[in-house]
Amino acid sequence: DSGVTQTPKHLITATGQRVTLRCSPRSGDLSVYWYQQSLDQGLQFLIQYYNGEERAKGNILERFSAQQFPDLHSELNLSSLELGDSALYFCASSVSHKGELFFGEGSRLTVL
Amino acid sequence: AQKVTQAQTEISVVEKEDVTLDCVYETRDTTYYLFWYKQPPSGELVFLIRRNSFDEQNEISGRYSWNFQKSTSSFNFTITASQVVDSAVYFCALSEPSNTGKLIFGQGTTLQVKP
């Protein structure tokens, strides 16, 4: 158990819909990272938040957004969903930008 | 640009065989970090090792060993006496030192260990 909690574990929705994925980092970790794992793109970095502020951005679509709340949990919002958004979304946390990364078990999104 | 290449898409071995997973990386940074992660069928990502580019010593942890060669930009992973439980997808990854959580992953190598 990494200590990173992601909900929901599985989500099935339809094209055009909007979903929110939630991540609770390990206690004390200020940094939260979001990754997407899809058959087409593999594992890719989406975005990072550090203590509430956006710190780094990767290949995140404009239809996707994220935020980190004062209690340090983070949410990834995916809107206008397309079939290609079906993927496993991982959240990871670390103490700082240089700390060891701990991954959650992922949220599997299926868009029908 | 940074890039990680795992040329082996799938490898199949029989239990107790040794197996080496290849990883080649590209980066313009003079310092960087390299990682290996394991993704078993259950789907979670399990951290195996992190190596600083300054440390070229090979590392051994039980049946696992890693060979880092800066001259060839390679960071290969060897499993000795493989076991069925080693069956998983293995990912090599690269990061810059200023943000070690921002990983560039390779495409992964699926290892199947048959009894």
Chai-1 contact restraints between the chains, C-beta under 6 A:
chainA,res_idxA,chainB,res_idxB,connection_type,confidence,min_distance_angstrom,max_distance_angstrom,comment,restraint_id
A,Y33,B,G101,contact,1.0,0.0,6.0,A-B,restraint_1
A,G42,B,Q107,contact,1.0,0.0,6.0,A-B,restraint_2
A,L43,B,F105,contact,1.0,0.0,6.0,A-B,restraint_3
A,F45,B,K102,contact,1.0,0.0,6.0,A-B,restraint_4
A,A56,B,N99,contact,1.0,0.0,6.0,A-B,restraint_5
A,A56,B,K102,contact,1.0,0.0,6.0,A-B,restraint_6
A,S94,B,G101,contact,1.0,0.0,6.0,A-B,restraint_7
A,H97,B,N99,contact,1.0,0.0,6.0,A-B,restraint_8
A,K98,B,T100,contact,1.0,0.0,6.0,A-B,restraint_9
A,L101,B,G101,contact,1.0,0.0,6.0,A-B,restraint_10
A,F103,B,L45,contact,1.0,0.0,6.0,A-B,restraint_11
A,E105,B,E44,contact,1.0,0.0,6.0,A-B,restraint_12
A,G106,B,G43,contact,1.0,0.0,6.0,A-B,restraint_13
